[in-house]
């Protein structure tokens, strides 16, 4: 990136401004996938600086944006997109900027360093403004990265290059180098929207009885906020509230395990114990692992707090708990403000939690942690919430915002984590939309219905009979031609993902009209970057169960669709289980021969395929089932009984 002009500003503690360029030197380093711009200072000499915005850089570049999408902090822990055209429209606290010019796309990624955090702020028509801060009021000389910039014809690829460069600099594992907890590959239930803070042992057992009676194979329970022994917003003890769990957790978890499918239990806790830390008279017995800040609050220490979490997790494991959800993570910078630099505080707490979570095989759901210093602090855990909460009472407007955040946050969050799109209610009006998005999300799937309210039909298209998810390979994210368009105002939001059908890659697209007017759409295999451009694909409309020549049409407000792009094999395009959203992933193996195809299905049930060849016969484990075939315009449906066992289908030509 060519810089035409730089203006440096230091805001000191007494509010006077220093604009001496001799103190600063901005220089560029080239990496494999992008460039990083670093700032070197001289002569700060323990300078007293402003806590909020001590260092400002105004850069004038030759980049001339046509459209931009800014991922900005809407609060301390979540991001959402803003669709803009000028640098002066950049929202405060922007932590990633996608830029489209006439020639190419750029991703500009403000960096986290050892001491400082950088964010974009409103600039001018021709200048970008960067704010650097650490959360402490003194400054020593530093030589640290300020931002990464990467370019590509595709905005998504530019983002990937920038995130990969950042990960290289910060020695941060990428998503494919991390592990998703095994239990999260199965269907789950969370207590939050069912009970909120009134969760108790009796309610959990009543919910487990309902799921057993309805034959819903939930594999794990998450006991959310409400179980802790607290005083106001501070933690008093490591044990659960005796009024809600008089026996502790172990007897409750054992009784529920004995009822049926539930094997794993997790508990929620806030990152520093509870929302505002610990009480002075807490009974945790971990004083040597706690830190008292200048304002008198007590938190686990970013320096040696591992001992606190290790003691807590050891106790929880003995009580039958297998994993934790750690919430409020991006508030750490606020807790230790004016005490420890924000990146160091975030990394210290994350390291303490992740090391202690070794006791639970590092089975952690990270939550409320999308501030960049939190994203980059976690090195060992693999799952992170991807949006603000699902809130049942918010209705259609809430659904749109939830979808908007998850889709656009995935553009960068997916590079580092398996993205968790949060829970949903199975009996709500928009349950089928939520269920489709969870099936397409590539992440955990769990619901939070109240006792007696779970609809089995809403979750059945997402799972096998044992509750295992039919999962896609990454997070669902917007197509390139949607990245710079506000889907609440115009167009159709097209989102893509992919999965494996045996050794073949099948693409999938979810389309939603979130505007108030009818919209036209066009989608194709070229929208899905993992698909081979040299292959021919057959388009299958999952809801209408029809083959399309083109994926084009119109959608009324609120309408949505799910379309599969299956590669043509030697004889057919195979769509897998026709009753599952990601049914094409149910194919364990697919062997193609001159006169037949042999397909192994993970679990028997209805399957479908498209072919232009005459089908001579169909067999299941050597038994002729040709009479069960139904065909219309080359689309074949084989309506097999669901058995829960692997099945081999042979189609002869």
Steps between C-alpha positions, in 0.01 A plus 500: 500500500645833398474766770485856373508676838518414873396708798586381851326627815572425866225588745659552839342463841453876543318506160774694324590371155845409379538482121875450466564262209860451615376269775347252252600282209241293308655229284380202294595132523394254230361160605389199292133604468508875570691790646525620859561863590688554826555809712826578673524779757787688660510730801169420672693454827220387734267763355164552671236428236123495464342167597245486218667628181868576562635446149332596172624441148337670201609333175426628154528222240451449129219254566176639358208302642183436306334307782614383842377274778625580850482238773464713812449435870133566575590450868802363685461142372317474164552635150258572218536645148456860387465556125672825402666682211738750663771490765311764698214250544719240669338428839700548817656177630524335158727197516493387137433691178423347160551737207386464141666718235461502125795262465505268803400441861698571815472387860642735758543337841601713802742301712542387856858524624662408829395829658264685267168446329419685179156581362372705210292811564323754276752660265459759227407470134858404419651389832469195723528553874656241733471516878762316709448443871605261774277587796779642714600863535876484447695424185849371435657484156369215287546335162176314428262411212214742433308340215510230235381553144436231239351512151321264265234498231270337758418689822475172692842391380646839595358453851645149519843630397488776761389264778766248403765774511379612841507139623855461372614812683318411825590128478130422508367159388246508219165321514630186332772474764249504787269230636124510538383325819358157412169552683430815295481284189167380643168671575483696825262693725568815704309614808517876436181588309315221678568617856724806483645550851241273662667180380489219758541124535127424475465696175796324339357159583157599367659610172696175475177301551331692220787437258500130589124471452517679163800290393718805431863382520659793680858412593589791727347749742642847562403645839513872430505806729297455818670204669776693673517610863528877456448830678378764259730463201788341689588136564489373859589132461612240248210269589147538358224689681377259769139620463496397132731198516483375860681175409759668282528400134608136513174331610302708250732424209500129585121481509472676165767276344300199609190632321633463145716685249658783704864419577674833549434801722652845477468808718513869422716747684613856436862549404607632840268284710182705473416822318700724738752253641499359852378625838760594758370224731484227233562142609700395192820472704706638213624835630852447364354469148288817516578860402363811672477793259554864586123551528478225765344218296615139524559284193697190402852620423623537140845422641440175692123446494526147363491366856153649555349344187682170553353461849152587369515265202637216715200535729255522208645191334445300819139621489442350155573811291677443166531849351459872570358798317706806591305822450575873504856445378551837333424684825847404626651819356249703703569310824875565485489849352764726657666187642623273219512569122190359330677243277703368795195473726299320231781257421575435867140409584456294182819306571388432858160369386632291212776343708257416781249363250751227425316322784197486267697426182469873423129462430407869501240717329646851489238775513465879489856507372516663157719794594823441311717479810281210615494325162880507490549408867362146479749250363361160603118491482305466176141628535385861531155661497449699184226754581287669758248279681199333346212669685157338444304817579668703225297330226566550126718809548713306746535214252625735228758663725612161629546372144675821389756483780571130463538509123737797482694421818577160347699668224789549744411304816491171307872525423583446868203317656211265446220758514213442744176656367332470844188315614142528365143401583356208304134598540523865395357628173850537350628166635550347155710799391714478814535123457618538140757760601634278780523206259691719255714674762770235530488540877321371812121459499299539817156625598363660816127421509310507826373178653232340282561722197760324284385406149682184384425574134708819512822319593456173313637637166827591677596171666542126480302276734774514764500881499816540295494808277529493124765772490646717226869586477512863613274787594226625269601835349381756242577462130746753361229700323318546834797613712454872428118507482272554799259202485253678728447760229559337162554171324505143623756388755676204341714287732711200411664196654617156390537141612617162379288242318743213524812644335301757300441860614139619501413866541198649673342844506248654737309799359295740713294806410531727803364811329142628490465454124509217248855438375653309209794264543759308304732244657745258343778256580745784437377667820652213703882531498572136585322365192705390199428740212578227247220272621130504419256534789134407536284742701248355744232710673478330839159638600317424173710186432551596137791535260569851369665598175603827664480627855307817416168646600326739735434493873235685694588664833585235757541219247809282496647200320761225528672387181753222446765497226597136453780401262413273210675169535544238232127422504324718757494793737430359847320718760508251788233495770209699360349561846810673641616854424859382458399152386777490240751466787333171599698326226795319657627358171413518130666271250430541126533214252411461132173318563408600856555739790551372858406755767536451875253706704590576862144430612217349295212724398351663188760598239485670162714555192482642151608316188465522124565125472247219517495328837506123454454413868561610859616270778545524875759254631433278200120518530314645203303812595435634150125494567548766770643752253301806399620708206405838355700676229818312589471553879482167680374453856571177686282506808689275741391436855706679766697237688784685670759275337742537212364379165652433157298594194588362160354670191548308176495662155 
